[in-house]
Amino acid sequence: TKSILGVCLGHQAIGEAFGGKLVNLETVYHGVATEIQVGSQESGVWSPLFKGLPDKIEVGRYHSWIVSDERFPDELEVTSRDENGYIMALQHKTFDVQGVQFHPESVLTPDGEKILRNWLGPQTP
């Protein structure tokens, strides 16, 4: 099987592919950094993407749509939210499919390289 990491629109595509719904936000997040909560407080779900990171990290955002909690697919689980409760990361319960709404490759995401290395695995130099 292949490991999939969806970033921003890719994250949204993963949500929709499994039956989720997208919502257009009133606030546009283009080129802004905000803090997100890593891990799901309500379910205790953690993503390997965030291994070795603090509970809250700053991330760069460039979007105006999000995957909604309404009709959230049973096959997926939320692994991060922002201060408004918006879904910032998700993963499939069975397959190695993960999505992040933010941009780990952005200079606005200080821990972005660590997140990408966590996704690539221990063989990454």
N, CA, C and O atoms as a Tinker XYZ file with bonds, in Angstrom:
   500  protein
     1  N      0.830000   -1.189000    0.000000    73     2
     2  CA     0.000000    0.000000    0.000000    64     1     3
     3  C      0.872000    1.250000    0.000000    63     2     4     5
     4  O      2.040000    1.205000    0.386000    81     3
     5  N      0.308000    2.337000   -0.426000    73     3     6
     6  CA     1.004000    3.622000   -0.486000    64     5     7
     7  C      0.582000    4.501000    0.685000    63     6     8     9
     8  O     -0.566000    4.472000    1.130000    81     7
     9  N      1.527000    5.271000    1.162000    73     7    10
    10  CA     1.248000    6.265000    2.189000    64     9    11
    11  C      0.811000    7.549000    1.493000    63    10    12    13
    12  O      1.452000    7.991000    0.540000    81    11
    13  N     -0.276000    8.146000    1.966000    73    11    14
    14  CA    -0.793000    9.371000    1.351000    64    13    15
    15  C     -0.851000   10.476000    2.396000    63    14    16    17
    16  O     -1.371000   10.287000    3.496000    81    15
    17  N     -0.305000   11.638000    2.030000    73    15    18
    18  CA    -0.432000   12.837000    2.850000    64    17    19
    19  C     -1.064000   13.915000    1.989000    63    18    20    21
    20  O     -0.455000   14.385000    1.028000    81    19
    21  N     -2.279000   14.306000    2.328000    73    19    22
    22  CA    -2.961000   15.384000    1.622000    64    21    23
    23  C     -2.718000   16.700000    2.335000    63    22    24    25
    24  O     -2.945000   16.810000    3.540000    81    23
    25  N     -2.255000   17.703000    1.590000    73    23    26
    26  CA    -1.986000   19.024000    2.156000    64    25    27
    27  C     -3.003000   20.014000    1.595000    63    26    28    29
    28  O     -3.155000   20.135000    0.379000    81    27
    29  N     -3.696000   20.721000    2.483000    73    27    30
    30  CA    -4.663000   21.760000    2.136000    64    29    31
    31  C     -5.781000   21.201000    1.240000    63    30    32    33
    32  O     -6.683000   20.527000    1.737000    81    31
    33  N     -5.731000   21.471000   -0.057000    73    31    34
    34  CA    -6.758000   20.948000   -0.964000    64    33    35
    35  C     -6.751000   19.419000   -0.961000    63    34    36    37
    36  O     -7.803000   18.795000   -1.100000    81    35
    37  N     -5.574000   18.815000   -0.804000    73    35    38
    38  CA    -5.477000   17.354000   -0.716000    64    37    39
    39  C     -6.163000   16.822000    0.531000    63    38    40    41
    40  O     -6.802000   15.771000    0.490000    81    39
    41  N     -6.036000   17.533000    1.629000    73    39    42
    42  CA    -6.725000   17.207000    2.887000    64    41    43
    43  C     -8.239000   17.259000    2.662000    63    42    44    45
    44  O     -8.976000   16.371000    3.091000    81    43
    45  N     -8.683000   18.314000    1.984000    73    43    46
    46  CA   -10.106000   18.467000    1.690000    64    45    47
    47  C    -10.586000   17.356000    0.757000    63    46    48    49
    48  O    -11.698000   16.851000    0.913000    81    47
    49  N     -9.753000   16.976000   -0.211000    73    47    50
    50  CA   -10.116000   15.898000   -1.140000    64    49    51
    51  C    -10.276000   14.574000   -0.400000    63    50    52    53
    52  O    -11.182000   13.798000   -0.702000    81    51
    53  N     -9.401000   14.314000    0.567000    73    51    54
    54  CA    -9.529000   13.092000    1.371000    64    53    55
    55  C    -10.863000   13.109000    2.107000    63    54    56    57
    56  O    -11.589000   12.115000    2.097000    81    55
    57  N    -11.187000   14.223000    2.739000    73    55    58
    58  CA   -12.468000   14.334000    3.437000    64    57    59
    59  C    -13.642000   14.059000    2.522000    63    58    60    61
    60  O    -14.540000   13.295000    2.876000    81    59
    61  N    -13.646000   14.674000    1.346000    73    59    62
    62  CA   -14.746000   14.476000    0.390000    64    61    63
    63  C    -14.767000   13.063000   -0.183000    63    62    64    65
    64  O    -15.841000   12.496000   -0.388000    81    63
    65  N    -13.596000   12.491000   -0.443000    73    63    66
    66  CA   -13.526000   11.151000   -1.032000    64    65    67
    67  C    -14.196000   10.102000   -0.149000    63    66    68    69
    68  O    -14.715000    9.103000   -0.649000    81    67
    69  N    -14.185000   10.330000    1.156000    73    67    70
    70  CA   -14.803000    9.378000    2.075000    64    69    71
    71  C    -16.204000    9.815000    2.505000    63    70    72    73
    72  O    -16.769000    9.249000    3.441000    81    71
    73  N    -16.764000   10.819000    1.827000    73    71    74
    74  CA   -18.145000   11.223000    2.068000    64    73    75
    75  C    -18.322000   12.451000    2.931000    63    74    76    77
    76  O    -19.445000   12.780000    3.313000    81    75
    77  N    -17.239000   13.136000    3.245000    73    75    78
    78  CA   -17.323000   14.333000    4.075000    64    77    79
    79  C    -17.836000   15.539000    3.313000    63    78    80    81
    80  O    -18.029000   15.499000    2.098000    81    79
    81  N    -18.049000   16.602000    4.051000    73    79    82
    82  CA   -18.594000   17.839000    3.496000    64    81    83
    83  C    -17.603000   18.976000    3.728000    63    82    84    85
    84  O    -16.975000   19.058000    4.784000    81    83
    85  N    -17.472000   19.852000    2.731000    73    83    86
    86  CA   -16.639000   21.039000    2.875000    64    85    87
    87  C    -17.512000   22.247000    3.185000    63    86    88    89
    88  O    -18.659000   22.331000    2.747000    81    87
    89  N    -16.949000   23.181000    3.946000    73    87    90
    90  CA   -17.644000   24.412000    4.303000    64    89    91
    91  C    -16.747000   25.587000    3.934000    63    90    92    93
    92  O    -15.549000   25.584000    4.214000    81    91
    93  N    -17.353000   26.598000    3.296000    73    91    94
    94  CA   -16.632000   27.823000    2.962000    64    93    95
    95  C    -16.673000   28.744000    4.180000    63    94    96    97
    96  O    -17.750000   29.091000    4.663000    81    95
    97  N    -15.512000   29.133000    4.669000    73    95    98
    98  CA   -15.425000   29.962000    5.866000    64    97    99
    99  C    -15.718000   31.427000    5.574000    63    98   100   101
   100  O    -15.489000   31.907000    4.463000    81    99
   101  N    -16.221000   32.125000    6.570000    73    99   102
   102  CA   -16.407000   33.572000    6.447000    64   101   103
   103  C    -15.063000   34.288000    6.495000    63   102   104   105
   104  O    -14.874000   35.315000    5.844000    81   103
   105  N    -14.136000   33.742000    7.268000    73   103   106
   106  CA   -12.793000   34.299000    7.384000    64   105   107
   107  C    -11.863000   33.555000    6.436000    63   106   108   109
   108  O    -11.855000   32.324000    6.406000    81   107
   109  N    -11.090000   34.292000    5.673000    73   107   110
   110  CA   -10.113000   33.693000    4.763000    64   109   111
   111  C     -8.767000   33.660000    5.475000    63   110   112   113
   112  O     -8.323000   34.664000    6.034000    81   111
   113  N     -8.127000   32.505000    5.450000    73   111   114
   114  CA    -6.815000   32.332000    6.081000    64   113   115
   115  C     -5.763000   32.210000    4.984000    63   114   116   117
   116  O     -5.401000   31.099000    4.597000    81   115
   117  N     -5.276000   33.319000    4.488000    73   115   118
   118  CA    -4.268000   33.298000    3.425000    64   117   119
   119  C     -2.994000   33.952000    3.926000    63   118   120   121
   120  O     -2.943000   35.162000    4.143000    81   119
   121  N     -1.962000   33.130000    4.108000    73   119   122
   122  CA    -0.680000   33.647000    4.555000    64   121   123
   123  C     -0.657000   34.072000    6.001000    63   122   124   125
   124  O      0.032000   35.025000    6.365000    81   123
   125  N     -1.415000   33.365000    6.834000    73   123   126
   126  CA    -1.430000   33.668000    8.263000    64   125   127
   127  C     -0.979000   32.446000    9.063000    63   126   128   129
   128  O     -1.166000   31.305000    8.641000    81   127
   129  N     -0.392000   32.706000   10.206000    73   127   130
   130  CA     0.006000   31.630000   11.114000    64   129   131
   131  C     -0.927000   31.637000   12.313000    63   130   132   133
   132  O     -1.189000   32.684000   12.904000    81   131
   133  N     -1.423000   30.460000   12.665000    73   131   134
   134  CA    -2.263000   30.322000   13.851000    64   133   135
   135  C     -1.807000   29.098000   14.628000    63   134   136   137
   136  O     -1.086000   28.246000   14.109000    81   135
   137  N     -2.236000   29.026000   15.868000    73   135   138
   138  CA    -1.904000   27.897000   16.723000    64   137   139
   139  C     -2.958000   26.809000   16.559000    63   138   140   141
   140  O     -4.150000   27.095000   16.454000    81   139
   141  N     -2.504000   25.564000   16.539000    73   139   142
   142  CA    -3.432000   24.431000   16.510000    64   141   143
   143  C     -3.122000   23.496000   17.665000    63   142   144   145
   144  O     -1.995000   23.442000   18.157000    81   143
   145  N     -4.135000   22.766000   18.085000    73   143   146
   146  CA    -4.004000   21.736000   19.110000    64   145   147
   147  C     -3.690000   20.428000   18.395000    63   146   148   149
   148  O     -4.450000   19.984000   17.535000    81   147
   149  N     -2.570000   19.816000   18.755000    73   147   150
   150  CA    -2.158000   18.552000   18.151000    64   149   151
   151  C     -2.773000   17.420000   18.962000    63   150   152   153
   152  O     -2.628000   17.372000   20.183000    81   151
   153  N     -3.457000   16.518000   18.283000    73   151   154
   154  CA    -4.152000   15.435000   18.963000    64   153   155
   155  C     -5.584000   15.845000   19.240000    63   154   156   157
   156  O     -5.895000   17.032000   19.337000    81   155
   157  N     -6.433000   14.873000   19.362000    73   155   158
   158  CA    -7.846000   15.133000   19.579000    64   157   159
   159  C     -8.161000   15.014000   21.062000    63   158   160   161
   160  O     -8.090000   13.923000   21.629000    81   159
   161  N     -8.505000   16.121000   21.686000    73   159   162
   162  CA    -8.823000   16.135000   23.115000    64   161   163
   163  C    -10.006000   15.219000   23.441000    63   162   164   165
   164  O     -9.995000   14.511000   24.448000    81   163
   165  N    -11.029000   15.243000   22.571000    73   163   166
   166  CA   -12.250000   14.502000   22.892000    64   165   167
   167  C    -12.095000   12.995000   22.754000    63   166   168   169
   168  O    -12.753000   12.244000   23.473000    81   167
   169  N    -11.236000   12.533000   21.842000    73   167   170
   170  CA   -11.127000   11.092000   21.620000    64   169   171
   171  C     -9.773000   10.515000   21.998000    63   170   172   173
   172  O     -9.617000    9.296000   22.063000    81   171
   173  N     -8.790000   11.376000   22.250000    73   171   174
   174  CA    -7.455000   10.881000   22.563000    64   173   175
   175  C     -6.712000   10.341000   21.354000    63   174   176   177
   176  O     -5.726000    9.622000   21.512000    81   175
   177  N     -7.166000   10.673000   20.146000    73   175   178
   178  CA    -6.539000   10.196000   18.914000    64   177   179
   179  C     -5.311000   11.044000   18.610000    63   178   180   181
   180  O     -5.363000   12.272000   18.666000    81   179
   181  N     -4.211000   10.378000   18.289000    73   179   182
   182  CA    -2.968000   11.069000   17.948000    64   181   183
   183  C     -2.479000   10.604000   16.598000    63   182   184   185
   184  O     -2.679000    9.449000   16.219000    81   183
   185  N     -1.841000   11.494000   15.876000    73   183   186
   186  CA    -1.282000   11.180000   14.566000    64   185   187
   187  C      0.225000   11.041000   14.671000    63   186   188   189
   188  O      0.870000   11.814000   15.379000    81   187
   189  N      0.799000   10.060000   13.971000    73   187   190
   190  CA     2.261000    9.944000   13.940000    64   189   191
   191  C      2.924000   11.161000   13.301000    63   190   192   193
   192  O      4.122000   11.374000   13.490000    81   191
   193  N      2.174000   11.958000   12.553000    73   191   194
   194  CA     2.732000   13.178000   11.968000    64   193   195
   195  C      3.267000   14.115000   13.044000    63   194   196   197
   196  O      4.231000   14.845000   12.810000    81   195
   197  N      2.648000   14.098000   14.215000    73   195   198
   198  CA     2.969000   15.056000   15.265000    64   197   199
   199  C      3.874000   14.480000   16.357000    63   198   200   201
   200  O      4.020000   15.075000   17.425000    81   199
   201  N      4.478000   13.321000   16.085000    73   199   202
   202  CA     5.369000   12.681000   17.058000    64   201   203
   203  C      6.523000   13.630000   17.403000    63   202   204   205
   204  O      7.162000   14.202000   16.520000    81   203
   205  N      6.770000   13.781000   18.703000    73   203   206
   206  CA     7.873000   14.605000   19.167000    64   205   207
   207  C      7.594000   16.096000   19.190000    63   206   208   209
   208  O      8.499000   16.895000   19.432000    81   207
   209  N      6.349000   16.478000   18.941000    73   207   210
   210  CA     5.980000   17.896000   18.938000    64   209   211
   211  C      5.167000   18.228000   20.188000    63   210   212   213
   212  O      4.552000   17.340000   20.779000    81   211
   213  N      5.158000   19.495000   20.595000    73   211   214
   214  CA     4.321000   19.887000   21.739000    64   213   215
   215  C      2.835000   19.783000   21.402000    63   214   216   217
   216  O      2.468000   19.591000   20.242000    81   215
   217  N      1.993000   19.908000   22.406000    73   215   218
   218  CA     0.539000   19.798000   22.219000    64   217   219
   219  C     -0.031000   20.895000   21.335000    63   218   220   221
   220  O     -1.056000   20.702000   20.681000    81   219
   221  N      0.631000   22.046000   21.312000    73   219   222
   222  CA     0.186000   23.157000   20.465000    64   221   223
   223  C      1.353000   23.607000   19.600000    63   222   224   225
   224  O      2.472000   23.783000   20.081000    81   223
   225  N      1.068000   23.793000   18.309000    73   223   226
   226  CA     2.097000   24.262000   17.385000    64   225   227
   227  C      1.525000   25.369000   16.506000    63   226   228   229
   228  O      0.310000   25.489000   16.348000    81   227
   229  N      2.406000   26.165000   15.944000    73   227   230
   230  CA     2.002000   27.225000   15.028000    64   229   231
   231  C      2.121000   26.698000   13.600000    63   230   232   233
   232  O      3.099000   26.037000   13.251000    81   231
   233  N      1.111000   27.001000   12.778000    73   231   234
   234  CA     1.104000   26.511000   11.395000    64   233   235
   235  C      0.711000   27.614000   10.423000    63   234   236   237
   236  O     -0.026000   28.537000   10.770000    81   235
   237  N      1.216000   27.501000    9.205000    73   235   238
   238  CA     0.878000   28.435000    8.140000    64   237   239
   239  C     -0.363000   27.982000    7.395000    63   238   240   241
   240  O     -0.487000   26.816000    7.018000    81   239
   241  N     -1.278000   28.913000    7.187000    73   239   242
   242  CA    -2.561000   28.578000    6.555000    64   241   243
   243  C     -2.798000   29.435000    5.318000    63   242   244   245
   244  O     -2.481000   30.624000    5.283000    81   243
   245  N     -3.367000   28.784000    4.299000    73   243   246
   246  CA    -3.687000   29.430000    3.022000    64   245   247
   247  C     -4.969000   28.792000    2.494000    63   246   248   249
   248  O     -4.929000   28.052000    1.511000    81   247
   249  N     -6.092000   29.068000    3.126000    73   247   250
   250  CA    -7.336000   28.414000    2.705000    64   249   251
   251  C     -8.551000   29.223000    3.125000    63   250   252   253
   252  O     -8.477000   30.101000    3.984000    81   251
   253  N     -9.671000   28.901000    2.491000    73   251   254
   254  CA   -10.949000   29.500000    2.871000    64   253   255
   255  C    -12.038000   28.432000    3.016000    63   254   256   257
   256  O    -13.195000   28.750000    3.290000    81   255
   257  N    -11.660000   27.169000    2.830000    73   255   258
   258  CA   -12.569000   26.032000    2.993000    64   257   259
   259  C    -11.997000   25.097000    4.054000    63   258   260   261
   260  O    -10.785000   25.055000    4.270000    81   259
   261  N    -12.892000   24.339000    4.723000    73   259   262
   262  CA   -12.461000   23.320000    5.683000    64   261   263
   263  C    -13.335000   22.076000    5.528000    63   262   264   265
   264  O    -14.434000   22.138000    4.977000    81   263
   265  N    -12.830000   20.957000    6.018000    73   263   266
   266  CA   -13.642000   19.753000    6.155000    64   265   267
   267  C    -14.527000   19.982000    7.377000    63   266   268   269
   268  O    -14.040000   20.337000    8.450000    81   267
   269  N    -15.815000   19.777000    7.204000    73   267   270
   270  CA   -16.792000   20.055000    8.255000    64   269   271
   271  C    -16.956000   18.881000    9.213000    63   270   272   273
   272  O    -16.728000   17.728000    8.847000    81   271
   273  N    -17.353000   19.190000   10.439000    73   271   274
   274  CA   -17.742000   18.143000   11.388000    64   273   275
   275  C    -19.066000   17.505000   10.975000    63   274   276   277
   276  O    -19.347000   16.355000   11.311000    81   275
   277  N    -19.874000   18.271000   10.243000    73   275   278
   278  CA   -21.154000   17.759000    9.757000    64   277   279
   279  C    -20.877000   16.678000    8.719000    63   278   280   281
   280  O    -20.123000   16.908000    7.774000    81   279
   281  N    -21.468000   15.524000    8.881000    73   279   282
   282  CA   -21.284000   14.377000    7.971000    64   281   283
   283  C    -19.830000   13.899000    7.927000    63   282   284   285
   284  O    -19.382000   13.383000    6.903000    81   283
   285  N    -19.089000   14.065000    9.030000    73   283   286
   286  CA   -17.700000   13.618000    9.042000    64   285   287
   287  C    -17.671000   12.099000    8.899000    63   286   288   289
   288  O    -18.361000   11.399000    9.640000    81   287
   289  N    -16.886000   11.580000    7.957000    73   287   290
   290  CA   -16.885000   10.144000    7.654000    64   289   291
   291  C    -16.452000    9.274000    8.839000    63   290   292   293
   292  O    -15.517000    9.618000    9.562000    81   291
   293  N    -17.136000    8.155000    9.029000    73   291   294
   294  CA   -16.807000    7.214000   10.099000    64   293   295
   295  C    -15.415000    6.614000    9.928000    63   294   296   297
   296  O    -14.776000    6.246000   10.914000    81   295
   297  N    -14.937000    6.513000    8.681000    73   295   298
   298  CA   -13.633000    5.898000    8.408000    64   297   299
   299  C    -12.465000    6.789000    8.816000    63   298   300   301
   300  O    -11.330000    6.325000    8.924000    81   299
   301  N    -12.747000    8.060000    9.041000    73   299   302
   302  CA   -11.698000    9.024000    9.367000    64   301   303
   303  C    -11.792000    9.452000   10.824000    63   302   304   305
   304  O    -12.832000    9.298000   11.466000    81   303
   305  N    -10.683000    9.994000   11.338000    73   303   306
   306  CA   -10.679000   10.555000   12.684000    64   305   307
   307  C     -9.897000   11.861000   12.687000    63   306   308   309
   308  O     -8.918000   12.023000   11.958000    81   307
   309  N    -10.345000   12.776000   13.515000    73   307   310
   310  CA    -9.723000   14.092000   13.631000    64   309   311
   311  C     -8.487000   13.978000   14.518000    63   310   312   313
   312  O     -8.538000   13.375000   15.590000    81   311
   313  N     -7.363000   14.566000   14.061000    73   311   314
   314  CA    -6.130000   14.525000   14.849000    64   313   315
   315  C     -5.633000   15.912000   15.251000    63   314   316   317
   316  O     -4.638000   16.026000   15.967000    81   315
   317  N     -6.308000   16.960000   14.801000    73   315   318
   318  CA    -5.921000   18.313000   15.190000    64   317   319
   319  C     -7.057000   19.288000   14.896000    63   318   320   321
   320  O     -7.812000   19.126000   13.937000    81   319
   321  N     -7.155000   20.307000   15.754000    73   319   322
   322  CA    -8.128000   21.387000   15.568000    64   321   323
   323  C     -7.458000   22.721000   15.887000    63   322   324   325
   324  O     -6.450000   22.785000   16.591000    81   323
   325  N     -8.053000   23.786000   15.342000    73   323   326
   326  CA    -7.561000   25.126000   15.675000    64   325   327
   327  C     -8.366000   25.697000   16.839000    63   326   328   329
   328  O     -9.209000   25.009000   17.415000    81   327
   329  N     -8.104000   26.958000   17.184000    73   327   330
   330  CA    -8.763000   27.592000   18.328000    64   329   331
   331  C    -10.262000   27.777000   18.126000    63   330   332   333
   332  O    -10.992000   27.985000   19.094000    81   331
   333  N    -10.730000   27.705000   16.881000    73   331   334
   334  CA   -12.165000   27.799000   16.589000    64   333   335
   335  C    -12.845000   26.434000   16.534000    63   334   336   337
   336  O    -14.056000   26.344000   16.327000    81   335
   337  N    -12.063000   25.376000   16.718000    73   335   338
   338  CA   -12.602000   24.027000   16.637000    64   337   339
   339  C    -12.606000   23.461000   15.232000    63   338   340   341
   340  O    -13.111000   22.359000   15.015000    81   339
   341  N    -12.050000   24.195000   14.265000    73   339   342
   342  CA   -11.994000   23.710000   12.882000    64   341   343
   343  C    -11.004000   22.552000   12.769000    63   342   344   345
   344  O     -9.957000   22.548000   13.418000    81   343
   345  N    -11.347000   21.581000   11.945000    73   343   346
   346  CA   -10.489000   20.420000   11.726000    64   345   347
   347  C     -9.238000   20.850000   10.963000    63   346   348   349
   348  O     -9.328000   21.401000    9.866000    81   347
   349  N     -8.077000   20.594000   11.552000    73   347   350
   350  CA    -6.803000   20.963000   10.935000    64   349   351
   351  C     -6.001000   19.750000   10.482000    63   350   352   353
   352  O     -5.061000   19.889000    9.699000    81   351
   353  N     -6.360000   18.562000   10.965000    73   351   354
   354  CA    -5.697000   17.341000   10.510000    64   353   355
   355  C     -6.633000   16.162000   10.742000    63   354   356   357
   356  O     -7.450000   16.158000   11.663000    81   355
   357  N     -6.488000   15.166000    9.876000    73   355   358
   358  CA    -7.303000   13.957000    9.979000    64   357   359
   359  C     -6.489000   12.770000    9.494000    63   358   360   361
   360  O     -5.454000   12.931000    8.848000    81   359
   361  N     -6.969000   11.576000    9.815000    73   359   362
   362  CA    -6.336000   10.358000    9.313000    64   361   363
   363  C     -7.390000    9.275000    9.147000    63   362   364   365
   364  O     -8.441000    9.299000    9.788000    81   363
   365  N     -7.082000    8.320000    8.268000    73   363   366
   366  CA    -7.959000    7.173000    8.071000    64   365   367
   367  C     -7.725000    6.200000    9.219000    63   366   368   369
   368  O     -6.596000    6.064000    9.691000    81   367
   369  N     -8.762000    5.532000    9.668000    73   367   370
   370  CA    -8.650000    4.608000   10.794000    64   369   371
   371  C     -7.908000    3.330000   10.431000    63   370   372   373
   372  O     -7.330000    2.687000   11.308000    81   371
   373  N     -7.910000    2.942000    9.140000    73   371   374
   374  CA    -7.296000    1.686000    8.721000    64   373   375
   375  C     -6.083000    1.883000    7.822000    63   374   376   377
   376  O     -5.049000    1.245000    8.023000    81   375
   377  N     -6.205000    2.755000    6.841000    73   375   378
   378  CA    -5.149000    2.946000    5.845000    64   377   379
   379  C     -4.212000    4.090000    6.230000    63   378   380   381
   380  O     -4.561000    4.956000    7.032000    81   379
   381  N     -3.020000    4.075000    5.642000    73   379   382
   382  CA    -2.024000    5.122000    5.896000    64   381   383
   383  C     -2.345000    6.344000    5.042000    63   382   384   385
   384  O     -1.603000    6.697000    4.126000    81   383
   385  N     -3.462000    6.976000    5.362000    73   383   386
   386  CA    -3.947000    8.166000    4.656000    64   385   387
   387  C     -4.141000    9.261000    5.701000    63   386   388   389
   388  O     -4.906000    9.101000    6.652000    81   387
   389  N     -3.436000   10.376000    5.510000    73   387   390
   390  CA    -3.501000   11.483000    6.452000    64   389   391
   391  C     -3.654000   12.792000    5.695000    63   390   392   393
   392  O     -3.202000   12.920000    4.557000    81   391
   393  N     -4.282000   13.744000    6.325000    73   391   394
   394  CA    -4.439000   15.054000    5.709000    64   393   395
   395  C     -4.208000   16.163000    6.715000    63   394   396   397
   396  O     -4.543000   16.036000    7.892000    81   395
   397  N     -3.623000   17.262000    6.229000    73   395   398
   398  CA    -3.447000   18.454000    7.054000    64   397   399
   399  C     -3.993000   19.652000    6.294000    63   398   400   401
   400  O     -3.682000   19.834000    5.117000    81   399
   401  N     -4.793000   20.461000    6.948000    73   399   402
   402  CA    -5.368000   21.640000    6.311000    64   401   403
   403  C     -4.323000   22.737000    6.131000    63   402   404   405
   404  O     -4.426000   23.556000    5.218000    81   403
   405  N     -3.334000   22.751000    6.991000    73   403   406
   406  CA    -2.279000   23.760000    6.946000    64   405   407
   407  C     -1.158000   23.324000    5.988000    63   406   408   409
   408  O     -1.221000   22.254000    5.383000    81   407
   409  N     -0.144000   24.170000    5.870000    73   407   410
   410  CA     0.974000   23.899000    4.956000    64   409   411
   411  C      2.259000   23.629000    5.734000    63   410   412   413
   412  O      2.889000   24.567000    6.221000    81   411
   413  N      2.662000   22.352000    5.859000    73   411   414
   414  CA     3.901000   22.052000    6.578000    64   413   415
   415  C      5.140000   22.583000    5.849000    63   414   416   417
   416  O      6.176000   22.800000    6.477000    81   415
   417  N      5.045000   22.790000    4.551000    73   415   418
   418  CA     6.189000   23.276000    3.767000    64   417   419
   419  C      6.379000   24.787000    3.875000    63   418   420   421
   420  O      7.367000   25.322000    3.374000    81   419
   421  N      5.452000   25.471000    4.518000    73   419   422
   422  CA     5.504000   26.933000    4.626000    64   421   423
   423  C      6.498000   27.388000    5.696000    63   422   424   425
   424  O      6.691000   26.713000    6.707000    81   423
   425  N      7.125000   28.541000    5.457000    73   423   426
   426  CA     7.987000   29.142000    6.479000    64   425   427
   427  C      7.171000   29.562000    7.701000    63   426   428   429
   428  O      7.738000   29.821000    8.762000    81   427
   429  N      5.861000   29.630000    7.562000    73   427   430
   430  CA     4.982000   29.973000    8.681000    64   429   431
   431  C      4.698000   28.776000    9.589000    63   430   432   433
   432  O      4.010000   28.912000   10.600000    81   431
   433  N      5.232000   27.596000    9.228000    73   431   434
   434  CA     5.078000   26.385000   10.036000    64   433   435
   435  C      6.461000   25.971000   10.533000    63   434   436   437
   436  O      7.140000   25.188000    9.869000    81   435
   437  N      6.893000   26.484000   11.696000    73   435   438
   438  CA     8.240000   26.196000   12.187000    64   437   439
   439  C      8.555000   24.704000   12.333000    63   438   440   441
   440  O      9.700000   24.298000   12.136000    81   439
   441  N      7.556000   23.883000   12.676000    73   439   442
   442  CA     7.770000   22.445000   12.845000    64   441   443
   443  C      7.439000   21.653000   11.587000    63   442   444   445
   444  O      7.327000   20.428000   11.634000    81   443
   445  N      7.284000   22.344000   10.468000    73   443   446
   446  CA     6.887000   21.686000    9.228000    64   445   447
   447  C      7.837000   20.604000    8.762000    63   446   448   449
   448  O      7.399000   19.541000    8.324000    81   447
   449  N      9.131000   20.858000    8.850000    73   447   450
   450  CA    10.099000   19.842000    8.420000    64   449   451
   451  C      9.977000   18.585000    9.273000    63   450   452   453
   452  O     10.049000   17.474000    8.748000    81   451
   453  N      9.793000   18.747000   10.577000    73   451   454
   454  CA     9.617000   17.607000   11.484000    64   453   455
   455  C      8.355000   16.823000   11.116000    63   454   456   457
   456  O      8.367000   15.592000   11.122000    81   455
   457  N      7.276000   17.523000   10.798000    73   455   458
   458  CA     6.026000   16.865000   10.406000    64   457   459
   459  C      6.245000   16.039000    9.142000    63   458   460   461
   460  O      5.810000   14.889000    9.070000    81   459
   461  N      6.915000   16.614000    8.151000    73   459   462
   462  CA     7.173000   15.890000    6.898000    64   461   463
   463  C      8.119000   14.716000    7.122000    63   462   464   465
   464  O      7.931000   13.654000    6.529000    81   463
   465  N      9.131000   14.889000    7.968000    73   463   466
   466  CA    10.038000   13.773000    8.280000    64   465   467
   467  C      9.289000   12.657000    9.012000    63   466   468   469
   468  O      9.542000   11.477000    8.770000    81   467
   469  N      8.376000   13.024000    9.896000    73   467   470
   470  CA     7.559000   12.013000   10.575000    64   469   471
   471  C      6.733000   11.224000    9.570000    63   470   472   473
   472  O      6.566000   10.013000    9.715000    81   471
   473  N      6.214000   11.907000    8.549000    73   471   474
   474  CA     5.429000   11.219000    7.521000    64   473   475
   475  C      6.319000   10.307000    6.676000    63   474   476   477
   476  O      5.934000    9.180000    6.363000    81   475
   477  N      7.498000   10.788000    6.309000    73   475   478
   478  CA     8.402000    9.998000    5.467000    64   477   479
   479  C      8.971000    8.792000    6.195000    63   478   480   481
   480  O      9.288000    7.785000    5.562000    81   479
   481  N      9.105000    8.873000    7.503000    73   479   482
   482  CA     9.562000    7.738000    8.282000    64   481   483
   483  C     11.004000    7.842000    8.726000    63   482   484   485
   484  O     11.713000    8.784000    8.371000    81   483
   485  N     11.436000    6.855000    9.514000    73   483   486
   486  CA    12.764000    6.905000   10.136000    64   485   487
   487  C     13.931000    6.820000    9.151000    63   486   488   489
   488  O     15.055000    7.169000    9.514000    81   487
   489  N     13.703000    6.376000    7.936000    73   487   490
   490  CA    14.778000    6.264000    6.956000    64   489   491
   491  C     15.180000    7.609000    6.377000    63   490   492   493
   492  O     16.166000    7.695000    5.646000    81   491
   493  N     14.433000    8.661000    6.693000    73   491   494
   494  CA    14.712000    9.987000    6.149000    64   493   495
   495  C     15.960000   10.575000    6.806000    63   494   496   497
   496  O     16.056000   10.603000    8.033000    81   495
   497  N     16.922000   11.049000    5.996000    73   495   498
   498  CA    18.154000   11.619000    6.583000    64   497   499
   499  C     17.890000   12.911000    7.342000    63   498   500
   500  O     18.819000   13.507000    7.888000    81   499
